[in-house]
């Protein structure tokens, strides 16, 4: 189980409920937030009650293959223990032939910078990338 933070995007057609629903039953708690400072408040106050948290914008969702793979990735990372892997990156579909890889899941103690999702001290060694699906934009949020 994970904690989900849904960031406000300001995009037309954004739907935080669809974002949340894309995770199925793998969500322990969810919070709608405006910026990373709000997420860091939860981190600093030890108010994240799962080992991992995920950050998506309210105009995004994860597809079914990625939703199915998340419990496996979290279990594998937890089985190794310690700080073996502190972040999980996902592929994000940006148009027909364009994609990016971005960290979106973090151990509960990881703080985010003021802007962006590349945590301070990010390293490829402490990151794993899930190849089993995509972050996608809600079709109603596309311009």
Secondary structure, 3 states (H helix, E strand, C coil): CEEEEEECCCCCCCCHHHHHHCCCCCEEEEEEECCHHHHHHHHHCCCCCCCEEEEEECCEEECHHHHHHHHHHHHHHHHHCCCCCCEEEEEEECCCCCEEEEEEEEECCCCCCCCCCCCCCCCHHHEEEEEEEEEEECHHHCC
